[in-house]
Amino acid sequence: MGSKFRLRRLFRPIINFLARTLSKIGLSANGATITMLTCSIISFLVLIFFSNYVWFSIFVFLTGIFDGIDGAIARLRNKTSRFGGVFDSTMDRLSEFFIFLALLINRWDEHLWIIIDMKLIITLSYLASIMISYSRSRAQILYDGDFDIGLMARSERLFYIFVTTLISFYFGYFNELILLFLLLVIATAIFRFLKVYKVILNSEKNQ
């Protein structure tokens, strides 16, 4: 059921190459997860203390890369585990928290078109992002299959923030692009919820 249009498909050759290389030098799947979280913390620090959008975007990108590497290493070593899945999911949510918190603090006094408070936009974006991930994880507990559906899954959210930050550094329009991000994640959350609801209805009909 997973979407055919995931960015992970595009980056899979790079992720697999990095996973093989890092695995050979001793990096474990959990180590890659911790590296992913560390990249998100660094992105937070460089934006809050230095207002450096370029380095912020780079470390957000690395967060997304290592988010794929941890799972790839686990598969290479055939060491997938329930704890690893829980640990990875927990660190994923924590890493997004640091990234959105950095944006929230950075845009604290900003308004879009004078009347729209950026604090509200960023907070709603974070909540919608969490709901996208939660609906997938909850659905996969109850039903077989991959519920990684909709446009703005985690990989796409991180990549959007990466690209948006670079674009805004050179051309501006950061607030407008974050508003677009909000609309996209809300649409994805609703789309994913409706798809899960449809699966539940079909399952109940077949019982």
Secondary structure, DSSP 8 states (H G I E B T S, - for coil): ---TT-HHHHHHHHHHHHHHHHHHTT--HHHHHHHHHHHHHHHHHHHHHH--HHHHHHHHHHHHHHHHHHHHHHHHTT---HHHHHHHHHHHHHHHHHHHHHHHHHTTT-EETTTEEHHHHHHHHHHHHHHHHHHHHHHHHHSSS----SS--HHHHHHHHHHHHHHHHHH--HHHHHHHHHHHHHHHHHHHHHHHHHHHHHHHHT-
